[in-house]
C-alpha cells in the first residue's frame, strides 16, 4: 500500500484526535487529504514528532497519535522503549 492511500484510509479515524505528523511529504499529504485544527504538521524538525507527541500525551488527557517514519524516528529511537511505567496511556 502507498503511504498516501494509508493516510486516506485512516483520515476518518484521525479526525478530532491530536495528531503529530512527521516532516515532509507525509505532512503535506495529510494536510491535502483532511486538514484538521487538531493536526500538528512538522516542518524541518526531523526526529522530533515522537518527542512532541510524548510531551502532549504527558501534558493533557486526550489521546495523541504520532505519524512518524523509519528515518525520522532514528534520531530518537530510545523513546520507543522507555519503562512502561513512564509512558502515558494516551499516546499511540
C-alpha positions as CSV (number, residue, x, y, z in Angstrom):
1,X,0.0,0.0,0.0
2,X,1.2,3.5,-0.8
3,X,1.6,6.0,2.1
4,X,-1.0,8.4,0.7
5,X,-3.5,5.6,0.4
6,X,-2.9,4.7,4.0
7,X,-3.4,8.3,5.1
8,X,-6.7,8.4,3.1
9,X,-7.8,5.2,4.9
10,X,-7.0,6.4,8.4
11,X,-8.1,10.1,7.9
12,X,-11.6,9.4,9.3
13,X,-10.1,7.8,12.4
14,X,-7.7,10.7,12.9
15,X,-10.5,13.3,12.8
16,X,-10.9,15.1,16.1
17,X,-7.7,13.4,17.5
18,X,-4.5,15.2,18.4
19,X,-2.2,14.2,15.6
20,X,1.5,15.0,15.2
21,X,2.7,14.2,11.7
22,X,6.4,13.9,10.8
23,X,8.3,16.2,8.4
24,X,8.0,16.5,4.7
25,X,5.6,14.7,2.3
26,X,3.5,12.8,4.9
27,X,2.6,16.2,6.5
28,X,1.8,17.7,3.1
29,X,-0.3,14.6,2.1
30,X,-2.3,14.6,5.4
31,X,-2.9,18.3,5.0
32,X,-4.2,17.8,1.5
33,X,-6.3,14.8,2.4
34,X,-8.0,16.0,5.6
35,X,-6.7,19.1,7.3
36,X,-7.9,19.4,10.9
37,X,-7.2,22.0,13.5
38,X,-6.0,19.3,15.8
39,X,-3.3,18.2,13.4
40,X,0.3,19.4,14.0
41,X,2.4,19.3,10.9
42,X,6.2,19.1,11.4
43,X,8.4,21.2,9.1
44,X,12.2,21.0,9.3
45,X,12.3,19.1,12.7
46,X,13.3,15.6,11.7
47,X,13.2,13.2,14.7
48,X,11.0,15.3,17.0
49,X,7.5,14.1,16.2
50,X,7.7,11.3,18.8
51,X,9.1,13.7,21.4
52,X,6.4,16.3,20.7
53,X,3.7,13.6,20.8
54,X,5.0,12.2,24.1
55,X,5.1,15.7,25.6
56,X,1.5,16.3,24.5
57,X,0.4,13.0,25.9
58,X,2.0,13.8,29.3
59,X,0.6,17.3,29.4
60,X,-3.1,16.6,28.8
61,X,-5.6,13.8,28.9
62,X,-6.6,13.5,25.2
63,X,-5.2,10.6,23.1
64,X,-2.2,11.6,20.9
65,X,-1.5,9.9,17.6
66,X,2.0,10.3,16.1
67,X,2.6,9.5,12.4
68,X,6.4,9.0,12.0
69,X,8.7,7.2,9.6
70,X,11.7,5.0,10.0
71,X,14.2,7.7,9.0
72,X,12.6,10.3,11.3
73,X,12.4,8.1,14.3
74,X,16.0,7.0,14.2
75,X,17.4,10.1,16.0
76,X,15.1,9.5,18.9
77,X,14.6,5.7,18.8
78,X,15.1,5.5,22.6
79,X,11.6,6.9,23.0
80,X,10.3,3.6,21.6
81,X,11.4,1.6,24.6
82,X,11.1,3.6,27.9
83,X,10.0,1.9,31.1
84,X,6.3,1.0,30.8
85,X,5.6,3.0,34.0
86,X,6.9,6.2,32.2
87,X,4.6,6.0,29.2
88,X,1.2,7.7,29.4
89,X,-1.7,5.7,28.2
90,X,-2.8,8.4,25.8
91,X,-0.1,8.0,23.2
92,X,-0.4,5.7,20.1
